[in-house]
C-alpha cells in the first residue's frame, strides 16, 4: 500500500545511507536506498564503515533515490540490465518487483550460512517468501495498529486511558464523544480521533475481519463490498459526519500546522492518532506532550487487525557480484545493526530476539511499547497481486473521496464500484 509505504519511507533501515560512499570505485557493491531520517543516517554510516572494515576489499556504493521515484528508477535500471546489486524493498512495494522476476532466490544462501527464517517475525518473513522461497531478508516491521493518545487531554476530559480490551463501536465511541471540545462561540477546537495521514477506514476494516480482496496471497476478486468492510467504512463516515468526533480533511488543513493530524495531536487538537511507532522521536522533541500508546480497538466481532509496513534487502538477479551482495545483506539485517536502530525508539526490529531485548523495549518513547511485540500477529499487507496500487490509489481512493467530504456514503460507492473493478481486473477469475 503506497500510503503505508509513505509511512515507512523514512523508517526502514534500507534508506539510511544517503551520505556514504558517493565516490566509491566501480567495483563496489551498489546498494539502492531511499531518503532517510538524519538520526538513522548516522547509525548506518557507522555500520557501512564497519562492513568495509570487517571485509577488507569489499566496498559499498550507496545510491540514494527519492522515495517517490524509487520504484520507477529501479524498474528502469533492471530493464536496462544495470540494476543495483542490493535493493531496499518496502514490504508492500516488494510485490511489483518480485512479479517482474527481479530478485535472486536467497533460500539456499540463507540455509548455507545459518540465517534462520524463524528468527524473524513470521508476518514480515512470509511477505518476502512467496511460495516458501526467500527473496528478501527483513530488517524491520512496522504495524500500523498503534493509537497514540494525549494523556493530558484524557485527564482534562475525565476519560480513563484506553486499554487493550477496548473495542469499537463501544466503548470507543463514547470515549470519543467525551473528548471533543468547543470554544465559547461553539466552534469545535478538539476532535477525538484522526489518522496520521489521509482519512481512511482501512484499520477499522481490518480490525473488523474485512480485507481488500478475498485473499491476501491469491486474490481472485475485490471484497470491499463485504458486510465487514461496509460496516467499517460506514462507522468511519459516521465518526466524521454524524458524530463529529473526527475532523474532515478541510478542518485538518485549516489548522495549518504543517504535517496535518500529527501537528494537531501534538497541539492537543486531536486526542488520539492512529499510525505506527516512527512518530516517537518527533513527539519526544515536544516536551509538553505527554503521550502513550495502545493497540487499535477490537472490532464489533472481537477481531483484531491492522496494516503494516516494513523493509527488507533483496539481491537483483542482474547483479554480477551476488556473493558480495549477500555479505552486505547479512550485515544489514544482523542483530548489531537492528539493536542500534531499535535504540532510537522509532524502529521495531524484524529479528524477534532484538525486538524483545532492552535495546527496543527500553528505548525512548511510550511507556507501553511492549504491546508491539504481540501486534505483529495481526498485521496485514496489501494483496499480493499485480496492479494493486493502480486499483487502490487510482480507482478506489478517488471514488471514496466524496465519502470523506460528505457528499456520498460508502455503501452506495462500494456496492457499485466493486463489481465494475472485478470485471475489469479479475475477468477470468
Residue pairs with C-beta under 8 A, 6 or more apart in sequence:
1 92
1 202
1 307
1 381
1 382
1 388
1 389
1 392
2 92
2 93
2 389
2 392
2 393
3 197
3 198
3 200
3 202
3 393
4 92
4 144
4 307
4 308
4 309
4 382
5 67
5 90
5 92
5 93
5 309
6 67
6 197
7 142
7 144
7 196
7 197
7 275
7 276
7 278
7 309
8 90
8 142
8 276
8 278
8 309
8 310
8 311
9 15
9 34
9 35
9 67
9 90
10 35
10 36
10 37
10 278
11 37
11 140
11 142
11 276
11 278
11 309
11 311
11 346
11 347
12 88
12 90
12 139
12 140
12 142
12 309
12 310
12 311
13 40
13 44
13 88
13 139
13 140
13 311
13 332
13 333
13 337
13 338
13 341
13 347
14 33
14 34
14 88
14 89
14 139
14 311
14 312
14 313
14 332
15 33
15 34
15 35
15 36
15 64
15 67
15 88
15 311
16 33
16 36
16 37
16 40
16 41
16 43
16 44
17 31
17 33
17 36
17 41
17 44
17 45
17 48
17 62
17 64
18 33
18 35
18 36
18 41
18 62
18 64
19 41
19 45
20 44
20 45
20 48
20 49
20 60
20 62
21 28
21 48
21 59
21 60
21 61
21 62
22 61
22 62
24 59
24 60
24 61
25 59
27 59
27 321
28 59
28 60
28 61
29 58
29 59
29 60
29 61
29 85
29 86
29 321
29 324
29 325
29 328
30 61
30 63
30 84
30 85
30 86
31 60
31 61
31 62
31 63
31 84
31 85
31 86
31 87
31 88
31 328
32 63
32 65
32 70
32 73
32 74
32 77
32 84
32 86
32 87
32 88
33 62
33 63
33 64
33 65
33 88
34 64
34 65
34 66
34 67
34 70
34 88
35 64
35 66
35 67
36 44
36 64
37 281
37 346
39 281
39 344
39 346
40 341
40 344
40 346
40 347
43 337
43 340
43 341
43 344
44 337
46 340
47 331
47 332
47 336
47 337
47 340
48 60
48 62
50 331
50 336
51 58
51 60
51 327
51 328
51 331
52 58
52 59
52 60
54 331
55 327
58 324
58 327
58 328
60 328
63 84
65 73
65 74
71 93
71 96
71 97
74 83
74 84
74 87
74 97
74 102
75 96
75 97
75 100
77 83
77 84
78 97
78 100
78 102
78 316
78 318
81 318
82 318
83 102
83 316
83 317
83 318
83 319
84 316
84 319
85 315
85 316
85 319
85 320
85 321
85 322
85 324
85 325
85 328
86 313
86 314
86 315
86 316
86 319
86 325
86 328
86 329
86 332
87 97
87 102
87 103
87 313
87 314
87 315
87 316
88 311
88 312
88 313
89 97
89 128
89 136
89 311
89 312
89 313
89 314
90 309
90 310
90 311
91 124
91 127
91 128
91 138
91 141
91 308
91 309
91 310
91 311
91 312
91 381
92 309
92 381
92 382
94 127
94 128
94 135
94 136
94 312
94 314
95 382
95 384
95 385
95 386
95 388
96 386
96 389
97 103
97 314
98 130
98 135
99 386
101 317
102 314
102 316
102 317
103 135
103 136
103 314
103 315
103 316
103 317
104 135
104 314
104 315
104 316
104 317
104 319
104 322
105 133
105 134
105 135
106 134
106 135
106 136
106 137
106 314
106 315
106 326
106 329
107 133
107 134
109 115
109 326
110 116
110 117
110 134
110 137
113 326
113 330
115 137
115 330
117 125
117 129
117 134
118 125
119 351
119 352
119 353
120 137
120 138
120 350
120 351
120 352
121 138
121 141
121 350
121 352
121 355
121 376
122 376
123 141
123 308
123 376
123 377
123 379
123 381
124 138
124 141
124 308
124 310
124 312
124 350
124 376
124 379
125 134
125 138
125 350
127 138
127 310
127 381
128 134
128 135
128 136
128 137
128 138
128 312
128 314
129 135
130 217
130 384
135 314
136 312
136 313
136 314
137 312
137 313
137 314
137 329
137 330
137 333
138 310
138 311
138 312
138 333
138 350
139 310
139 311
139 312
139 313
139 332
139 333
139 337
139 338
139 349
139 350
140 310
140 311
140 338
140 341
140 347
140 348
140 349
140 350
141 308
141 309
141 310
141 348
141 349
141 350
141 376
141 379
142 276
142 277
142 278
142 308
142 309
142 310
142 347
142 348
143 276
143 277
143 306
143 307
143 308
143 348
143 372
143 375
143 376
143 378
143 379
144 203
144 274
144 275
144 276
144 306
144 307
144 308
144 309
144 379
145 203
145 207
145 274
145 295
145 296
145 304
145 305
145 306
145 307
145 375
145 378
145 379
146 274
146 275
146 276
146 277
146 293
146 294
146 295
146 296
146 372
146 375
147 162
147 272
147 273
147 274
147 293
147 294
147 295
147 296
147 297
148 265
148 272
148 273
148 274
148 275
148 279
148 283
148 291
148 292
148 293
148 366
149 161
149 162
149 271
149 272
149 291
149 292
149 293
149 294
150 265
150 268
150 270
150 271
150 272
150 289
150 290
150 291
151 161
151 290
151 291
151 292
152 268
152 290
153 179
153 190
153 268
153 271
154 160
154 161
154 179
154 271
157 178
157 179
157 181
157 271
158 178
159 175
159 178
159 179
161 292
161 294
162 172
162 175
162 272
162 294
162 297
163 294
164 294
164 295
164 371
165 298
166 172
166 175
166 294
166 297
166 298
167 297
167 298
167 299
167 300
167 302
168 204
168 207
168 235
168 297
168 298
168 299
168 300
169 235
169 300
172 297
173 239
173 243
173 245
175 192
176 192
176 193
176 239
176 243
176 245
176 246
176 271
176 272
177 192
177 243
177 245
179 190
179 191
179 192
179 245
179 271
179 272
180 188
180 190
180 191
180 192
180 244
180 245
181 188
181 189
181 190
182 188
182 189
183 189
188 244
188 251
189 269
190 268
190 269
190 270
190 271
191 244
191 245
191 246
191 247
191 251
191 264
191 269
191 270
191 271
192 245
192 246
192 270
192 271
192 272
193 239
193 245
193 246
193 270
193 271
193 272
193 273
193 274
194 246
194 247
194 252
194 261
194 264
194 265
194 270
194 272
194 273
194 274
195 203
195 261
195 273
195 274
195 275
196 260
196 261
196 262
196 273
196 274
196 275
196 279
197 260
197 261
197 275
198 249
199 236
199 240
199 246
199 248
199 249
199 404
200 236
201 232
201 233
201 235
201 236
201 237
201 410
202 307
203 274
203 296
203 305
203 306
203 307
204 232
204 233
204 235
204 236
204 299
205 211
205 228
205 229
205 232
205 233
206 305
206 306
206 307
206 380
207 232
207 296
207 297
207 298
207 299
207 303
207 304
207 305
207 306
208 228
208 229
208 231
208 232
208 299
208 300
208 301
208 303
208 305
209 228
209 299
209 301
209 303
209 305
210 223
210 224
210 226
210 228
210 229
210 231
210 232
211 223
211 229
211 380
212 219
212 222
212 223
212 224
212 382
212 383
212 392
213 219
213 220
213 221
213 222
213 223
213 383
213 385
214 220
214 221
214 222
214 223
215 383
216 380
216 381
216 382
216 383
216 384
217 384
218 384
219 383
219 384
219 385
219 426
220 426
220 429
221 422
221 426
221 429
222 391
222 418
222 421
222 422
222 425
222 426
223 229
223 418
224 233
224 396
224 414
224 417
224 418
225 414
225 415
225 418
225 419
228 299
228 301
229 414
230 410
230 411
230 414
230 415
231 300
232 299
233 400
233 403
233 410
233 411
233 414
234 409
234 410
234 411
236 246
236 410
237 403
237 404
237 409
237 410
239 245
239 246
240 246
240 247
240 248
240 404
240 406
241 406
247 261
247 264
247 270
248 404
248 405
248 406
249 404
249 405
252 260
252 261
252 264
253 260
255 263
255 264
255 267
255 269
257 263
257 264
257 266
257 267
261 270
261 273
262 273
262 275
262 279
262 282
264 270
264 273
265 271
265 272
265 273
266 282
266 283
266 286
266 289
273 279
274 296
276 309
277 293
277 345
277 346
277 347
277 348
277 365
277 369
277 372
278 346
278 347
279 346
280 344
280 345
280 346
280 364
280 365
280 366
281 344
281 345
281 346
281 364
283 289
283 291
283 365
284 345
284 364
284 365
291 366
292 366
292 367
292 368
293 366
293 368
293 369
293 371
294 368
294 371
295 304
295 371
295 374
295 375
296 304
296 306
298 304
299 305
304 378
305 378
305 379
305 380
306 375
306 378
306 379
306 380
307 379
307 380
307 381
307 382
308 376
308 379
308 380
308 381
310 350
312 333
312 350
313 328
313 329
313 332
313 333
314 329
315 322
315 325
315 326
315 329
316 325
319 325
331 337
333 350
333 351
335 351
335 353
335 354
338 349
338 350
338 351
338 354
338 359
339 349
339 354
339 357
339 359
339 360
340 359
341 347
341 349
342 348
342 349
342 354
342 355
342 357
342 359
342 360
342 363
343 359
343 360
343 363
344 363
344 364
345 363
345 364
345 365
345 369
346 365
348 355
348 360
348 372
349 355
349 359
349 360
354 360
355 372
355 373
356 373
360 369
361 369
361 370
363 369
382 388
382 392
387 425
391 421
391 425
395 417
395 421
396 417
396 421
399 413
399 417
400 410
400 413
400 414
402 408
402 413
403 409
403 410
403 413
